[in-house]
Amino acid sequence: MNRLCHLVAIVSLLGACGSKGPSPAAANLREASDSDLTDCAFLQKVQGTASDSDPKAEAHAKAKAREAAAAAGATHIKWIIPCCTSVEAEAYRCDLPDLAECGIAVA
């Protein structure tokens, strides 16, 4: 049993050290335009920044914004300022059920 505990601890540490990619939720976000978002709920604006000296600044800034959108529960992201060292986007959730179909009145 003690050996199993050590193995689990080592695997956990290795997983934490090697996790440089996006979270599953951020990786599954879909980029969207206004026409894709007609039945979606706006959650919040998100931002991401990166250093001017970063050769992959835009990619890193977008990754930070995607993580923020995923943390808010978003399924879709719409870029407002999609360039350079500072990006801004809107986070949306598009898999919400139609409240009327659930018997909930919407004012």
C-alpha positions as CSV (number, residue, x, y, z in Angstrom):
1,M,0.0,0.0,0.0
2,N,2.8,2.4,0.9
3,R,4.4,1.7,-2.5
4,L,1.2,2.6,-4.2
5,C,1.0,5.9,-2.4
6,H,4.5,6.8,-3.5
7,L,3.7,5.9,-7.1
8,V,0.5,8.0,-7.0
9,A,2.5,11.0,-5.6
10,I,5.2,10.7,-8.2
11,V,2.8,10.5,-11.1
12,S,0.9,13.5,-9.7
13,L,4.0,15.6,-9.5
14,L,5.1,14.6,-13.0
15,G,1.7,15.6,-14.3
16,A,1.9,19.0,-12.6
17,C,5.4,19.7,-13.9
18,G,4.7,18.7,-17.4
19,S,1.3,20.5,-17.9
20,K,2.3,23.3,-20.2
21,G,-0.6,22.8,-22.6
22,P,-4.1,24.3,-22.2
23,S,-6.6,22.9,-19.8
24,P,-9.2,20.6,-21.4
25,A,-11.9,23.2,-21.1
26,A,-9.7,25.9,-22.7
27,A,-8.7,23.5,-25.5
28,N,-12.4,22.7,-26.2
29,L,-13.5,26.4,-26.5
30,R,-14.8,27.2,-30.0
31,E,-14.0,30.5,-31.7
32,A,-17.2,32.1,-32.7
33,S,-18.7,35.1,-34.6
34,D,-21.9,37.0,-33.8
35,S,-24.0,34.7,-36.0
36,D,-22.8,31.7,-34.0
37,L,-23.9,33.2,-30.7
38,T,-27.6,33.9,-31.2
39,D,-28.7,31.3,-28.6
40,C,-25.8,31.8,-26.2
41,A,-25.4,33.5,-22.9
42,F,-22.8,36.2,-22.5
43,L,-20.6,35.5,-19.5
44,Q,-17.9,38.1,-19.3
45,K,-15.1,39.8,-21.1
46,V,-11.7,38.2,-20.8
47,Q,-8.2,39.4,-21.4
48,G,-4.7,38.0,-21.9
49,T,-1.3,39.6,-22.1
50,A,2.2,38.6,-22.9
51,S,5.6,40.2,-22.8
52,D,6.8,42.4,-25.7
53,S,9.9,40.3,-25.8
54,D,8.0,37.0,-26.1
55,P,8.4,35.7,-29.7
56,K,5.0,34.0,-29.4
57,A,3.3,36.8,-27.6
58,E,0.0,36.6,-29.5
59,A,-0.4,32.9,-28.9
60,H,0.5,33.2,-25.2
61,A,-1.9,36.1,-24.7
62,K,-4.7,34.2,-26.4
63,A,-4.0,31.2,-24.3
64,K,-4.4,33.2,-21.1
65,A,-7.7,34.7,-22.4
66,R,-8.9,31.2,-23.3
67,E,-8.0,29.9,-19.8
68,A,-10.0,32.8,-18.3
69,A,-13.0,32.1,-20.5
70,A,-12.8,28.4,-19.6
71,A,-12.6,29.3,-15.9
72,A,-15.8,31.3,-16.3
73,G,-17.6,28.3,-17.8
74,A,-17.5,29.4,-21.4
75,T,-18.0,27.1,-24.4
76,H,-17.3,29.7,-27.0
77,I,-15.0,32.7,-27.4
78,K,-15.4,35.8,-29.6
79,W,-12.2,37.8,-30.2
80,I,-12.6,41.6,-29.9
81,I,-8.9,42.5,-30.0
82,P,-7.2,39.4,-31.4
83,C,-3.7,40.7,-31.9
84,C,-0.4,41.2,-30.4
85,T,0.7,41.3,-26.7
86,S,-2.8,42.2,-25.3
87,V,-5.9,40.5,-26.5
88,E,-9.5,40.8,-25.4
89,A,-12.5,38.6,-26.0
90,E,-16.0,37.8,-24.9
91,A,-16.8,34.5,-23.3
92,Y,-20.1,32.8,-24.0
93,R,-21.9,29.6,-22.9
94,C,-23.9,28.0,-25.7
95,D,-25.1,24.7,-24.3
96,L,-27.7,26.1,-21.9
97,P,-31.1,24.6,-22.2
98,D,-34.0,26.7,-23.5
99,L,-35.7,27.9,-20.2
100,A,-39.1,27.8,-21.8
101,E,-38.7,24.1,-22.6
102,C,-37.9,23.5,-19.0
103,G,-41.1,25.2,-17.9
104,I,-39.4,28.3,-16.6
105,A,-41.0,31.6,-17.6
106,V,-38.6,34.2,-19.1
107,A,-39.6,37.8,-18.7
